[in-house]
Amino acid sequence: TDDVPVSNLGQIKDNWDLSVMRSTEVVRLLVENGVPNTQVIPAGRGEFIPKVAEKTTEARSANRRTEIIISPKLDVLFDLIGQN
């Protein structure tokens, strides 16, 4: 989410809250489409970790994003490394 304070959004308190809600919706869609709920975690960063630091309209747009991070099962990865 960008750094412009939210307004007139009902129960949404701030950009951090909005960020968490966006993330939760993405997780909801993933689970509804077959991804096990034990394999996804929603997280929101609000304005605290921007992708782009500038204060332009384009930068704010770039900061309104959802990132999906795929992490391997480390034990399986280490087993594969150990086999070589």
VEXMARMAR-842590 format. One record per atom (N, C-alpha, C, O): x, y, z. Coordinates in steps of 0.1 Angstrom, whole numbers, padded with zeros to 4 digits, always signed. Layout:
N
XYZ;...
//
This chain:
84
+0008-0012+0000;+0000+0000+0000;+0009+0012+0000;+0020+0012+0005;+0004+0023-0006;+0012+0035-0006;+0011+0043+0007;+0006+0037+0017;+0017+0055+0007;+0018+0062+0020;+0007+0073+0021;+0008+0082+0030;-0003+0073+0013;-0014+0083+0014;-0024+0078+0024;-0029+0067+0022;-0027+0085+0035;-0037+0080+0045;-0050+0077+0038;-0055+0084+0030;-0056+0066+0043;-0069+0062+0038;-0080+0071+0044;-0078+0076+0055;-0091+0072+0038;-0102+0080+0043;-0115+0074+0038;-0116+0069+0027;-0125+0076+0046;-0139+0072+0042;-0140+0057+0038;-0147+0054+0028;-0133+0048+0045;-0133+0034+0041;-0140+0026+0052;-0136+0014+0054;-0148+0031+0060;-0156+0024+0070;-0147+0019+0081;-0141+0027+0088;-0146+0006+0082;-0138+0000+0094;-0123-0001+0091;-0116-0005+0100;-0118+0003+0079;-0104+0002+0076;-0098+0014+0084;-0101+0026+0081;-0088+0011+0092;-0082+0021+0101;-0071+0029+0094;-0070+0041+0095;-0063+0022+0086;-0051+0029+0080;-0046+0020+0068;-0052+0010+0065;-0035+0024+0062;-0029+0017+0051;-0024+0003+0055;-0025-0006+0047;-0020+0001+0067;-0015-0012+0071;-0027-0022+0072;-0026-0033+0067;-0038-0017+0077;-0051-0025+0078;-0055-0028+0063;-0059-0040+0061;-0055-0019+0054;-0059-0021+0041;-0049-0031+0034;-0054-0040+0027;-0037-0031+0037;-0027-0040+0032;-0030-0054+0036;-0029-0064+0028;-0033-0056+0049;-0036-0069+0055;-0049-0075+0048;-0049-0086+0045;-0058-0066+0046;-0071-0070+0040;-0069-0075+0026;-0075-0085+0021;-0061-0068+0018;-0058-0072+0005;-0051-0086+0004;-0054-0094-0003;-0041-0087+0013;-0034-0100+0014;-0043-0111+0018;-0042-0122+0012;-0052-0109+0027;-0061-0119+0032;-0070-0123+0020;-0073-0135+0019;-0075-0114+0012;-0083-0117+0000;-0076-0126-0010;-0082-0135-0015;-0063-0123-0012;-0055-0132-0021;-0054-0146-0015;-0056-0156-0023;-0051-0147-0002;-0050-0160+0004;-0063-0167+0003;-0064-0179+0000;-0074-0160+0005;-0088-0166+0004;-0090-0172-0010;-0095-0183-0011;-0086-0165-0020;-0088-0170-0034;-0079-0182-0036;-0084-0191-0043;-0067-0182-0031;-0058-0193-0033;-0064-0206-0027;-0064-0216-0032;-0069-0204-0014;-0075-0216-0007;-0087-0221-0014;-0089-0233-0015;-0096-0211-0019;-0108-0215-0026;-0105-0223-0039;-0113-0230-0044;-0093-0221-0044;-0089-0227-0056;-0079-0239-0054;-0072-0243-0063;-0079-0244-0042;-0072-0257-0039;-0059-0256-0032;-0053-0267-0029;-0054-0245-0029;-0041-0244-0022;-0044-0247-0007;-0053-0240-0001;-0037-0256-0001;-0040-0259+0013;-0038-0247+0022;-0028-0240+0021;-0047-0245+0031;-0046-0233+0040;-0034-0233+0049;-0030-0223+0055;-0028-0245+0051;-0016-0246+0059;-0004-0242+0052;+0007-0241+0058;-0005-0239+0039;+0006-0235+0031;+0007-0220+0027;+0015-0216+0019;-0003-0213+0032;-0003-0198+0028;-0005-0190+0041;-0012-0194+0050;+0002-0179+0041;+0001-0169+0052;-0001-0155+0047;+0008-0150+0040;-0012-0149+0050;-0013-0135+0046;-0005-0125+0055;-0004-0128+0067;+0001-0115+0049;+0008-0105+0057;+0007-0092+0050;+0007-0091+0038;+0006-0081+0058;+0005-0068+0052;+0016-0059+0057;+0020-0060+0069;+0022-0051+0049;+0033-0042+0053;+0029-0027+0053;+0036-0019+0058;+0017-0024+0048;+0013-0010+0047;+0023-0002+0040;+0028-0006+0030;+0026+0010+0045;+0035+0019+0039;+0050+0017+0044;+0059+0024+0040;+0052+0006+0052;+0065+0004+0058;+0076-0001+0050;+0087+0001+0052;+0072-0009+0039;+0083-0015+0030;+0079-0012+0016;+0074-0021+0009;+0080+0000+0011;+0076+0004-0002;+0086-0003-0013;+0098-0004-0010;+0080-0006-0024;+0089-0011-0035;+0096+0000-0041;+0108-0001-0046;+0089+0012-0042;+0095+0024-0048;+0094+0035-0038;+0083+0037-0032;+0105+0042-0036;+0105+0053-0025;+0099+0066-0029;+0095+0074-0021;+0099+0069-0042;+0095+0082-0047;+0080+0084-0043;+0073+0075-0039;+0076+0097-0043;+0062+0100-0039;+0053+0104-0051;+0044+0111-0050;+0057+0099-0063;+0049+0102-0075;+0037+0093-0076;+0035+0083-0068;+0027+0096-0085;+0016+0088-0087;+0020+0074-0091;+0014+0064-0087;+0029+0073-0100;+0034+0060-0105;+0040+0052-0094;+0038+0040-0094;+0048+0058-0086;+0054+0051-0075;+0044+0046-0065;+0045+0034-0060;+0034+0054-0062;+0024+0049-0053;+0016+0038-0059;+0012+0028-0052;+0014+0038-0072;+0007+0027-0079;+0015+0014-0078;+0010+0004-0075;+0028+0015-0079;+0037+0004-0078;+0037-0002-0064;+0039-0014-0063;+0035+0006-0054;+0035+0002-0041;+0022-0005-0036;+0021-0011-0026;+0011-0003-0045;-0001-0010-0042;-0001-0024-0049;-0005-0025-0061;+0005-0033-0042;+0008-0046-0049;+0006-0058-0039;+0005-0056-0027;+0005-0070-0044;+0005-0082-0036;+0017-0090-0041;+0018-0093-0053;+0026-0094-0033;+0037-0103-0036;+0034-0116-0031;+0030-0118-0019;+0037-0126-0039;+0036-0140-0035;+0050-0146-0034;+0057-0146-0044;+0054-0150-0023;+0067-0156-0021;+0066-0171-0019;+0059-0176-0010;+0073-0178-0027;+0073-0193-0027;+0085-0197-0020;+0096-0195-0025;+0084-0205-0009;+0095-0209-0001;+0096-0225-0002;+0085-0231+0000;+0107-0230-0005;+0108-0245-0006;+0108-0251+0008;+0110-0244+0018;+0105-0264+0009;+0106-0271+0021;+0121-0273+0023;+0127-0280+0015;+0127-0267+0033;+0141-0267+0035;+0147-0281+0037;+0158-0284+0032;+0140-0290+0044;+0145-0303+0046;+0146-0311+0033;+0156-0318+0031;+0137-0309+0024;+0138-0315+0010;+0149-0309+0002;+0157-0316-0004;+0150-0296+0003;+0161-0289-0004;+0175-0294+0001;+0184-0297-0007;+0177-0295+0014;+0189-0300+0019;+0192-0314+0016;+0204-0318+0013;+0182-0323+0015;+0184-0336+0011;+0188-0337-0004;+0197-0345-0007;+0183-0328-0012;+0187-0328-0026;+0201-0323-0028;+0209-0329-0036;+0205-0313-0020;+0219-0308-0020;+0228-0319-0016;+0239-0321-0021;+0224-0327-0005;+0233-0337+0000;+0235-0349-0009;+0245-0356-0008;+0226-0351-0019;+0227-0362-0028;+0237-0359-0039;+0242-0369-0046;+0241-0347-0041;+0251-0344-0052;+0264-0343-0046;+0274-0340-0054;
//
